[in-house]
């Protein structure tokens, strides 16, 4: 049976107002053997019914969750997500913890969401917090083209990558069968204090936490990198996620 995986969406106020997702998230779930379905914000009272109809949850990246979610003053360097998405994302993941044992994969902002939902906090801007870091966690925005200036022939965005070290005996080390990965990365925030039940299982060379796992729930993992941007290099992660979701689907 193919398990059904729910993915949250990014929201844009517009006009026109839009709900969007990068297709490489959907492709990764489909290639790994799952059926991706898109989850727009819905009333809190409907989430319990939604959770009965999916076999796993994947929380995507995007802009920043507000610092008010974890009780810190808001940094002016943050680029905040739509408040409707923030409310829904937090409610969905919290209900999933309380009511289910669904496998959860958090990617980039989804990793941060997992930590916030468990009572943790975030570094709101890595370059400010670690000014001497030699690790490039996100590619600086390119300067705007001058008026009338032609774009370069190869104008496709370059991907930033860096090395992460996996903790021995972690689920991620077992999944990847290695202690080191070169991963696609695009984030300026990261886990600061860990949420309840979570442990760090990967680090960048500057000490930034790059992955977290819940110690008691089956397959509840957040990765700060973007595995969907390098499916072949992260195939094992998605396939393991889908296998856990398949056990949920088989019980229905």
Secondary structure, DSSP 8 states (H G I E B T S, - for coil): ---EEEEE-EEE--SS-EEE--HHHHHHHHHTT-EEEEE----HHHHHHHHTS-SEEEE---SB--GGGGT----TT--B--HHHHHHHHHHHHHHHHH---EEEEETHHHHHHHHHTT--EES-HHHHTTT-----S--------TT----S--S----EEEEEE-TTSHHHHHHTSSEEEEE---S-EE-S--TTEEEEEEETTS-EEEEEESSSTTEEEESS-GGGSTGGGHHHHHHHHHHHHHHHHH-
